[in-house]
Amino acid sequence: KEKIEFTTEQQALMRVITDAYNKHQIPQDVTKKLLQDQYSTEENFLLLTEMATSQVQVLVEFTKNIPGFLSLDREDQIALLKGSAVEAMFLRSAQALNKKMPIGHTEVLEERIHKSGISEEFIKPMFNFYKSIGELHMVLEEQALLTTITILTPDRPYVKDQPAVERLQENVLDLLRKMCVLHHPQEPQYFARLLGRLTELRTLSHYHAEMLASWKVNNHKFTPLLCEIWDVQ
Ligand SMILES: CC(C)NC(=O)n1c(-c2ccccc2)cc2c1CN(S(=O)(=O)c1cccs1)CC2
């Protein structure tokens, strides 16, 4: 049985990332709205727009707390945020959907996502992803670290100093590997399974661009923040 030792730096890194992840949650009033009575496609679309916009704001604040991120080249910081925004949104969605909710709330949530104007062809891969994340039963620290690893992906478009991003990401990968052994001692492949989800996430984010183009809600409008981070309109 491998004895897991965390260095002082790793303990500090874990605490900073977990605290930041805890602090930057989507405001309750936004998630509460999802359970209101309105069920029209337009209403559901508007709610998702509001949630996704709120999540981008949360993502920016969370990212600023990642040790070393603000020391990166300013333009690279933007490139990392833009490059990971959609993946972070799907990851956060999976975590939101797999959270323990009062009876029936998950069904309402799923219903509203189904009835928000998303083309059928994207619903399946999206819900498959949510399910595959749910099956992992990640602890909060693992969720926070996985989101951080997604943000610190060196090969995003337009990143100039990739080695600098790699160095930051490697520290978080090493920490996540140890956390996986600690929390899932019976599953030696657990860490590899987690990283496999990042591949699934990239595929899903490729769908996203088409999803936006195919929105069936007539004259669908996104917020300026979503348009900027997704490079649409
Ligand atoms: C938690 C937040 C970040 N999740 C969220 O906003 N969701 C959720 C979702 C999933 C599980 C629980 C609660 C919500 C499903 C979908 C979205 C957003 N997108 S979108 O960004 O493409 C979008 C398209 C049009 C306007 S916003 C569409 C799919």
The ligand as an SDF file (V2000), in Angstrom:
LIG
                    3D

 29 32  0  0  0  0  0  0  0  0999 V2000
  -23.7920   25.1590  -14.3490 C   0  0  0  0  0  0  0  0  0  0  0  0
  -23.8250   25.9740  -15.6500 C   0  0  0  0  0  0  0  0  0  0  0  0
  -22.4540   26.4450  -16.0510 C   0  0  0  0  0  0  0  0  0  0  0  0
  -24.3680   25.0940  -16.6850 N   0  0  0  0  0  0  0  0  0  0  0  0
  -25.0580   25.5810  -17.7180 C   0  0  0  0  0  0  0  0  0  0  0  0
  -25.1870   26.7650  -17.9020 O   0  0  0  0  0  0  0  0  0  0  0  0
  -25.5640   24.6300  -18.5980 N   0  0  0  0  0  0  0  0  0  0  0  0
  -26.1200   23.4200  -18.3300 C   0  0  0  0  0  0  0  0  0  0  0  0
  -26.3740   22.8530  -17.0140 C   0  0  0  0  0  0  0  0  0  0  0  0
  -26.0310   21.5440  -16.7520 C   0  0  0  0  0  0  0  0  0  0  0  0
  -26.2740   20.9820  -15.5150 C   0  0  0  0  0  0  0  0  0  0  0  0
  -26.8660   21.7340  -14.4980 C   0  0  0  0  0  0  0  0  0  0  0  0
  -27.2020   23.0740  -14.7570 C   0  0  0  0  0  0  0  0  0  0  0  0
  -26.9710   23.6370  -16.0150 C   0  0  0  0  0  0  0  0  0  0  0  0
  -26.4250   22.7790  -19.5290 C   0  0  0  0  0  0  0  0  0  0  0  0
  -26.0230   23.6110  -20.5430 C   0  0  0  0  0  0  0  0  0  0  0  0
  -25.5130   24.7490  -19.9710 C   0  0  0  0  0  0  0  0  0  0  0  0
  -25.0480   25.9050  -20.7740 C   0  0  0  0  0  0  0  0  0  0  0  0
  -24.9200   25.5670  -22.1500 N   0  0  0  0  0  0  0  0  0  0  0  0
  -24.3040   26.7520  -23.0940 S   0  0  0  0  0  0  0  0  0  0  0  0
  -23.3010   27.4330  -22.3170 O   0  0  0  0  0  0  0  0  0  0  0  0
  -23.8900   26.1390  -24.3100 O   0  0  0  0  0  0  0  0  0  0  0  0
  -25.5660   27.8310  -23.4420 C   0  0  0  0  0  0  0  0  0  0  0  0
  -26.3660   27.7590  -24.5000 C   0  0  0  0  0  0  0  0  0  0  0  0
  -27.3170   28.8000  -24.5050 C   0  0  0  0  0  0  0  0  0  0  0  0
  -27.2360   29.6100  -23.4560 C   0  0  0  0  0  0  0  0  0  0  0  0
  -25.9700   29.0860  -22.4790 S   0  0  0  0  0  0  0  0  0  0  0  0
  -25.9190   24.7010  -22.7710 C   0  0  0  0  0  0  0  0  0  0  0  0
  -26.0510   23.3990  -22.0250 C   0  0  0  0  0  0  0  0  0  0  0  0
  1  2  1  0
  2  3  1  0
  2  4  1  0
  4  5  1  0
  5  6  2  0
  5  7  1  0
  7  8  1  0
  7 17  1  0
  8  9  1  0
  8 15  2  0
  9 10  1  0
  9 14  2  0
 10 11  2  0
 11 12  1  0
 12 13  2  0
 13 14  1  0
 15 16  1  0
 16 17  2  0
 16 29  1  0
 17 18  1  0
 18 19  1  0
 19 20  1  0
 19 28  1  0
 20 21  2  0
 20 22  2  0
 20 23  1  0
 23 24  2  0
 23 27  1  0
 24 25  1  0
 25 26  2  0
 26 27  1  0
 28 29  1  0
M  END
$$$$
